[in-house]
Amino acid sequence: MDEKPGPVTVEYGPTDTTSDIQPTQSNEPGIDVVVVSHKRPYGDVNFIGTYVAAGLGACSVYGAFVLPATSLSYINTAIGPSANITGVVLAWTLCLAVGYTLVGRLSDIFGRRWFFIGASLLATLGTIIGATAHDVNQLIGANVLLGLGAAVQLSFNYILPELVPMKDRFYVVSLIFIFALPLSGFGPVIGRLLIVHTTAGWRWFYYINIILNGLSSLLYFLFYFPPAFGKLHRNRSLWQEIKDLDFGGIILYSGGFLVLCMGLSWGGVVYPWGSAHVIATLVAGAVTVVIFVLYEIYMPLNRPLVPMHLFKSRDYCVLTVISAVGGMLYYSLNVIYPTMIAALFTTDPVRGGLLACAIGGGVAAGQFSSSLWAKPGGQFRWKLFFSVVACTAFTAAMAGVKYNEHAASALMVLASFFIGALESLVGIAITFCIKDQSEIGVAVGVYGSVRSAAGCLATSLFATILMNRVTHNIEHTVVPALVEAGLPVASVKPFLTALESGNKSAIAQVPGVTTSVIGVAVETTKWSYSNAFSLVFLVTLAFGICSCIVAFFSAEVEKYYTDDVVRQLDRGFFGKHRAASEDTDKI
């Protein structure tokens, strides 16, 4: 009978230790090993190459979401029209949400190198399929691959911090946000410029990412040599780990979480909340997730997919809740705000893209700057609390902008800045708040999955509120105003249809239309949307206030600022030849 893996052991090497440290083997029961060094990796060519690979991957993954998400209507015009166009973003988000936890746990156990190389190649394949897609369904398939790849590419917030002294973890991720800035910050306007000024149009979204993913894959292959399986465990063979793998948990988690997130994403967007499609997926997904949790708690598993002891940590739970609210705002605003721009401010594609940069640019600035001011002066808890309060306040303040474009842009930049700040602060702080650093991947993966699921919920919820309010306002405000302005009742429906399409000739052909009617229609329709957006931003207060309360009890992480480096890169291709024992896994 195989030995159940015991608790992790921490071994310390000398301060000049390299990755040649080998956990000693014996006849004792198998255990996981974290070999701690105090060696700084910053001058190591493998660390530099890994850092650039992570930066290019981050830029690509932000672009894979932001570019299509802010230009769906243009893509649908080019290769549609299709009622499934929202599936382009939905497929990416769902696969990201499920993949986070799987990648984190499996790479903790088996080593990270080939997960990251494979995922980067998978993302490259996804971008090739996306660039050559001839219909929306093909593009959805491409985004399935891109979403799975994104689950790995967005894991830079643990693969880099685990390679540096714990006291430097905030600093080490700061430049990653600079790498990502071109597409995360300015993706909307870049996307619109490509659509307007190039023959390939939206396909350039994917051409750019082919280059970025290809380079990232190559650099990971050449430079990323984290501890292999033999260095992560003592007295445990690869075959033992495979036999102990939580296959039941993987099936329950993947199926349940995917179906639940699909139901959350469908609700109010693809199907009404009360439809059989939404109710069935929500119930089936929720029941399966509950079964998964009970399975993980009560089954005698050697390697549970999600170690439930993570949730015994108050700090871990607090940070996960805060990040979930950040994810709700980030993902939903990337969909809601471009709609607000088109409805209230401008229909010019390039100018609309420029205004939409308020979100990405603000988030990127918040992520970068907070990585620099998180550590100096201490008081991490209050810095995080202030970021959450500011994020909540500025987002809710958007309810009062009405038609003021400048006020909307300023408030959105400020709200996004603090969304980025709280995301960066939480993303690194959560790597401190786990007792076992050998589980850093699954700890960050679970938090990332929760964040993505919350984003799915918020996007559907806010879209539903928006559409319902607009429909109500049109029925009770716009229609009476049009009839009062002289439009025949029989012409109201065709007029509203023509007005929504923006086709001037179709509007002019509707019987009874006059200049006065058009003026009233424009004014009352803008009011209808303005009122609806105000309601959406006020609803964010409910989640924001809860997050503020939770943030008040957030962690004090200063005690973790040590010189300990918990993982070291191997010598790889660019160092001296390694002993055969270093590359051989026990089977």
N, C-alpha and C positions, 0 to 999 in steps of 0.2 A: 504493500500500500504506500502511495506517495506521501511524503511529509507535507503537511500544510505549511506554507511560508510563514515564518515568524515575523516579529516586529522589525522595523528598519534598524540598522546599526549605522552609526556615524563613525567614520575613521578619519583621522587627521594626518595629513602628510606635512612635510617641512614646507616652509614658506616659498621655496623655489621649486616646488613640486610641479611636474608636467603631467600630461595625461597618461604617462606610462604607469601611474599608480595602478596596481592590480589588487582587488580584494582577495585576501587569502582564502584558500579552499581547505575544507576539512571534512570529517565525517559527521559534523554537527548538523542539526536540522537546517533546511534552507531559509535564508533571510534575504531581504533587500538591503542594498548597500548604498550609502551616500558618502563618497570620499570627498572630504572638505580640504580645500587648499586656501592659501592666502595670496596666491599668485595673481597679479593683474594681467589680463589677456590683451590689453589694448595695442601692444606692438606686434602681436602675433598675426601673421599674414592670413591664417585661417579664420581668425576672428573678424578681421577686416572684410574678407571675402564673404563670410556669412552675414555680416552686417549689411553689406551692399545688396546681397541676395534678398534679405528680409525687407529692405527698403524698396527695392524694385517690385517685389511681390505685393507689398502694401499699396504702392501706387496703383498697381494693376487691379487689385481687388476693390479699391475705392472707385476706380474708374468703371469697373464692371457693373457696379450698382448705380452710381450717380449718373453716368452718361445716359443709359437707357431709361432710368426711372424718371428723369426730367425731360425726356423727349419721346415718350410713348406714342403720343398722337401723331408725330411725324413718321415714326417707324410704321405705325398702323396704316397710314396713308400710302406708304411706299410698297409694302408687301401684303397688305390686308385688302379691305378691312376685315377684321376678325373680332368676334366678341371675346376671344380668349387672350387679347393683348395684355391684360393685367397678369396673365400667367407668366409673362417674361420676368417680372419682378418677384412674383409669388414663388416660382420655382427656385430662384436664387436664395430667397429668404428661408424657405423651408429646408432646403438641403444644408444651408449654413447652420440653422438651428439644430438639426439632428447631428450633423458632422462634428460640431465642437466637442461634445462629450466623448464620442467614439475615438476621435483622434487623440484627445488628451489622455484618455485611459490606456489605449493600446500602445501609444508611443512611450508612456511611462514604463510599461512592462517590457516591450520588445526593443526599445531604442527608437530614436526619432529620425535618423538619417534618411531611410528609404521612404518613410511617410512623407517627408517634406519634398524629396526629389519627385516621388510619384505624384503627389498632389499638384506640384507645379507643372509637371508634364500633362496631367489631366486638365488643368486650367488652360494650358496651351492648346490642347485638342478642342476644348470648348470654344475658345476664341476663333479657331479655324472654322469650326462648324457655324458659329455665329456670323462670321464674315461672309460665308457663302450661302447663308440661309435664303430660301426663296419664298418661304411663307412663315407665318407666326408660329406654327407648331414646331418647325425646325428650330426656330430661335428659342422656344421654350426648352427644347431638348438640350441646346447649347448651354442654357443657363442652369440646367441641372448639374452639368459637369463643372461649370464655373462656381456654383454654390458649394459643391463638395470640395473643390480646390480652395475656396475662400475660407473654409473651416480651418485649414492648415495655414494659409497665408496670413490670416489675422491673428495667428497664435504667436506673433513676435513678442507679445507682452509676457511670455514666459520662456521662450527659447533663448532670448537675449539676456534677460535678468538673471537666469540661472547660471550664466557664464561669467558674471562679474561679481565683485564684492556686494553684499546685500545693501550696504550703505550707498552704493552708486546706482541702484536699480531704477530710481526715478530718472536720473540723468541719462542713462544709457538709451532709453527709448525716445528721447526728445527729438533726435535728428531723424528718426523714422517718419515723424510727422512732416518734416521738411521734404523728405523723399516723396511722400504722398501728396504734398500740397498742390502740384499742378492739376491733378484730376480730382482730388477730394475737395479742394478749395475753389477751383475755377472750372471744374468739369461742366457745369451747366452752360456757361457761355462758350467754352471750347466746343462743346457738342453742337450748339446752335450754329456757330461759325462753320463747322465742318459740314453741316447740313446745307447751309445757304451757299457756301463758296467752293465746294468740291463736287466733282462728278459722282464719286462713290458715296457721298453724303454720310448717313448714319453708319455705314459699314466701316468707316474709319474708327468708330468706337472700338471695333474688334481688331482692326489692323494694328492700332497702337498697342493693344494688349497682347497681341501675338509677339511683338518685339519684347515687351516688358516681361512676359511670362517665360519666353525663350531664354532671355538673359538670366533671369532668376533661377531657372532650372539648371542652367550650365554652372552658375556660381555655386549653387547648393552642392552639385555633384563634385566640383573641384575643391571646395573649401569646408563644407559642413561635415565634420567628423565628431559628433557627440559620442558619449560612451556607448559602445555596442552592448549587446545583450550580456555577454560574459562579464562586463564590468558593473552591471546594474544589480547582479544577484550573486549570492554565495551559496554553493551546493544546490543549485537549481538548474536543471537542464531545460533546453528549449522545448522539448517534448512535454516535460512536466507542466510548463506554463501553458502550453496549448491545451492540454487536457484539463487544466484548472480554469480555463477561460470561461467566463460567464455567458455562454451562448444563449441561454434562456433569457437573461437580462438584456442582452443585445437585441434579440428579436422583439421582446416586449417593449423596450424603450424606443427602438427605431420605429416600429409600427404604431405604437400608441402616440408618441410625441409627434410623428409626422401627420397622422390623421387629425389629432387635436389642433395642431397649428394650421392645417388645411381648413378645418372648420372655422377657426377664428379669422382666417384670411378671406374666406368666402363670404362670411356674414355681412350683409348689407352692401357688398361690392359686386360679387358675382351672382349671388342668390339672396333673397330676403332672409332675414334672421329667422323667421318662422317657417321657412321651407324645409321639406324633408331632407334635402341635401345637407343643409347646415346642421339641423338638429341631430340627424343620424351620425354625422362625422364628429360632432362635439361630444355626443354621448359615448360613442364607441371609443373615441380617443381618450376621453376622461376616465372611463372605466378601465381601459388598458393601462393607463398611467398609474392609476391607483393599485391595480394588480401588480404592476412593476415595482412600486414602492414597497408593498407588502412582501413581495418575492425577495427583494434585496434585504429586507429586515429579518425575515424569518427563515429563509433558506440557509443551510450551513455551507455557504460559499467560501472557497479559498480565495478567490479573486473576484469579488463583486464588481460589477461595472461601475457603480456609483457607491463608494464607501459612505454609508449613512452617518458615520461619525463626523463627517464634515459639518453636518447641520446641528451638531451639538455645540459648535463654536458660535457664540453670540456675534462676535466680530464678523465672521464669515457670512452669517445670515443677514446682518445689517448691511454690509457692503453689497451683497447680491440684490437686496431690495432696492437700494439706491441706484444701482446700475440698471435695474429693470425699468425704473422710471426714466432714466436717461435714454435707454433704448426706445421706450415708447415715444418720447419726444423726437429723437433723431430720425427714426424711420418714418414716422407719420408726417413730420414737417417737410421732409423731402418730397412727399406726395402732395400734401395740402397747400404748401406755400406757393409752388408754381401755379396751381389752380387759382389761388387768390390773385396772383400777379396778372394772369390772363383775364380774369373776370373784372378786376377793378382798376388796373394800372396801364397795361399795354398788351397789345396782341402782336407786336413786332417780335419775331422769334429771337433775334440777337439781343435786343434790349431786355426782353423777358429773361433770357439766360443770364445776362449780367446781373439783374436784380436777384435772381435765384442764388447767385453766389454768396449772398448774405449768410446762408446756412453753412455751406461747406467751408467758406473762408473763416467764418466765426468759430466753427468747431475746430478747425485746424489750428487757429491762433490760440484757442483755449487749451488744446491738447499740448502744444509745444511749450507755451509759457508756464503752464501748471507743472510740467515735468521739471522745470527749472526752479520754481519757487516752492515746491512741495516740501523740500527738506530744510532749507535755510531758516533759522529761527525757531524750528520746531512747531508746535501748535497745529499739528496735522489735522486733528479732529475739528478744530474751529475753521481751518481753511476749507475743509470739505463741507462743513455745515453752511458756511457763507456761500459757497458755490451753489449748493442745492437751493438755498433761499433765493439767491439772485436769479438763478435759472427759472424757478417757479414764478417769481415776480415779473420778470421781463416777458416771459411767455404769456402770462395772463394779461399783461398790459397791452398786448396786441389787440385785445378786444375793443380798445378805445380808439384805434387809428382811423377807422372808417375809410375815407378815400385818400388819406394823407400818405402818399408814397414815401416821402422822406422819413416821416415818423416810423412807418412800417419797416423800412430798411434799417434804420438805426436800432430799433428795438429787436429786430430779428438777429442782427449782428451780435448784440449784447446777450440775448437769450442763448444763441448758438455758442458764443464764447464760453459761457458757464456750463452749457451741456458738455462741450469738449473738455473743460476743466474737470468736471466731476467724473467723466468717463476715464480720463487719464489718471486721476488720483486713485480712483477705485480699482482700475485695472492693474496697477502695481501694488497697491496696499493689500489686495487679496492674496498676493504671493507671499506676504509676510505672515498672514493670519492662519496658516495651516501648520500643525505640529510636525507633520512628516513631509519634508521637502522632496521625497521620492514620489509624492502624489501631486506635485505642482501642476502637472498637465491636466489631470482629471478635475482638480479643484477649479482651475481657470476655465476648463471646458464646460463644466456644469453651470458656472456663473454666466458664461457666454450664451449657452443654450437658453437659459431663463431670460436673458436680456433680449434675445432674438424673438422668443415666443411672445414676450411683452410687446415688442414692436409690431408683431402681426396683429395682436389684439387691438392695440391703439390705432393702427392704420385703418382697420375695419370699423372700429367704433366711431372714430372721428369722421370718416367718410360717410357713415350712415347718418350721423347727426347732421352733417352738412347737407346731404341730399334731401333728407326729410324736411329740414328747415327751409331750404330753397323751394321745395315743392309746395310747402304750406304757404310761404310768402307769395309765390306766383299766383296761387289759387285765390288768396284772400286780399292781395294788394295789387299785383300787376294786372290781373284780368279785370277787376272793377275799374281800375284807372284807364285801361284801354277802351272799355265800353263807354266810359264817361267822356273820353276824348273823341268819340265818334266812330270807333271801329265796330262793324256789325258783329253780333254774337257768333254768327256762323263762320266768321273769318278769324276768330281768336285763335283756334287751335292751329290752322295752317300758318298763321302769322308767327306764332311762337316757335313753330318748327323751323320756319325759314330764318327767323331771327337767331336761333341757336346755331344754325349752320353757318351763319355769317355771309350767306349768298345774297348780295344786294339785288340781283335781278329777280330772284325768287321772292324776296320781300316786296319788291315793287309790283309783282304780278298778283299779289293777294288783294281781293276786292275790298275797297274801303280804306286802303292805306293812304295816309297823308303824311306830310312832313311833321305835323303836330303829333300824330299817333306814334311815329318813329321816335320823336323826342321823348314823349312820355314813356315809351317802352324802354328806351335806354336808361333813363333816369330811375324808373321803378325797379328795373331788373338789377341795376347796380346796387340799389338799396337792399334788394332781397338777398343778394350775395353778401353784402357787407354785414347785414344783420346775422346771417347764418355763420359767417366766419367769426363774428364776435362771440356767438354762443359756443362754438368749438373751442376757442381760446379760454373762455371762462370754465369750460368743463375740465381743462387741464389742471385747474386749481385743485380739483378733488384728489388727483394723483400727486400733485406737487406738495400739497400740505401734508399728506401722509408721509411722503419722502422726507420732508423737513423734520417731522417728529422722529422718524427713525434715525435720521442723520445726527440728531442731538446725542444719540447713544453710540456714535461710531467709534472706531478703534483709535487708540493711541499707539502708533506704530514706531515711535522713536526708539524704543528698547531693542528693536530688531536691526538697527543700523550698525552692523558689524563688518569686519573684513572677510567674513567667510564667503568662499566661492564654492557652491555645492556641485557644480558640474564643470569638467574641463574638456576642451577639445583635444582630440587625438592629433597626431602629427600629420596624418593624411599623405597626400602626394608630395608635399613640399618640405618634408622633414626627413630625418634619417629613417632607414628601413626598420619597420617594427618587427618585433619577435612574433613568430607564428602563433604563439599562445594568445597574443593580443587580439588576433582576428578570428579565433576559433571558438565558436559557441559549442557548449556541451549539449549533446543530443541525448 
